[in-house]
Amino acid sequence: MNILTQTSALDTNSRPMMNANPIRAVLPNGDTLITRDGISAVADELARPSWPMIEELFWTYESSRLTAGNPKDDTKRKNVVAMRRILVRAGIDPVTCDIRHFAGSVGNRCIPEWYVCTHSANDVRLARSMFSKRWIMFYRSQNIDTRPFANWVALPLQGIKVKQFDPNREELARIVEKCEALIVNDPQMWLMYALAYGLGLRSSEIKRARWGDLQEDFDGNKLIRIHSPKSGGKWQDRPCDPAWWNKILSRNIASSDGLIVDVQEDRITRDFPQFLREECGVVDLRPVHRLRKYCGHRVMRSNGNNAFVASRALGHSSVEMTSRVYVGNPQIAPSF
């Protein structure tokens, strides 16, 4: 769309008056002929905020990228799914309703407050990520009216209560016994175990890990490079337990730079968690993540109960997060 602007610069060149030669402009409400006197009205119309359909807003959110702090595509999809769930339960159809319906209410409460009280605060927490400060600025740059989002932004939500890790000696003994046997019976699944329990990788990181990501720094510290980490950025170098680092690297007999766990994705996301549940007796909802927590606990305890070391090894965005999850009772030295 060509935007016409009015300038105060004087032009003494003789030319036909615009009134005599009107210009056809394509505006949101259709084509129109404008003259010099109508430029101001056109500019006002172009600047007027728009109210796209909610489905169109979803498309804009998922297909656009911010200049900084851009969430991953998978995160965007989860946020949109949560928002759809909220709107459907509130009786709002994203296809036929425009964004003004975000300002609606259910039972004398704004939609997000009603949903928190009757369903789940977590859905609202995910959904309103679409209305972060950066996204609001982006929507305004696209001439989208952001006033209907005010209730979503202003609603106070309690922070997520982080559950402290509770290690279990018997559980860990079963995990180690069953998983170490995999080194002969199923070497690829053993590598999954080694990356999760030995180096503290998440399932998504195990899928992407390559042999070339196992590196050393100038001082000889063992590292693994995580690409597109959860904390943001292109990559992140995490210090590793050298014993596990060497043990994993020794399995690269062909000196390949391919994937460390070179299997179908569902073996990592389905078969390995099933093995941990059925063979190792892990009852956690995320059994692979349970191994990552055991790694963090082991690293912290073996390094003087140092939460900073564990934080770097796990790739947490802050030491505070690590402390809230892993720091239990202090180790008190005997007095005699």
GILINLIN-V374476 format. One line per field, one symbol per residue. phi: phi as a letter, one per 30 degrees, with the letter a starting at -180 (. if undefined). A space follows every 50 residues. Layout:
phi=???
This chain:
phi=.dccbcccddbcddadddddbdcccccecjdacbbedcddddddddddec bddddddeddddccbddaidddeddedddddddeddddddiccddccddd ddddbbhibdeddedddcbbddddddddddcdedddddeddcicdcddce ddddddbddddddddbdbddddddddddddddecdaedddddddddddci ddeddddcdbddddbbcediddbbccdhdddjjdabccdbddddeddddd ddddhdcdddccbdeddddbddedddddccidcddbdddddddddddddd ddbihcdddddddciddadeedddccdcdddcddda
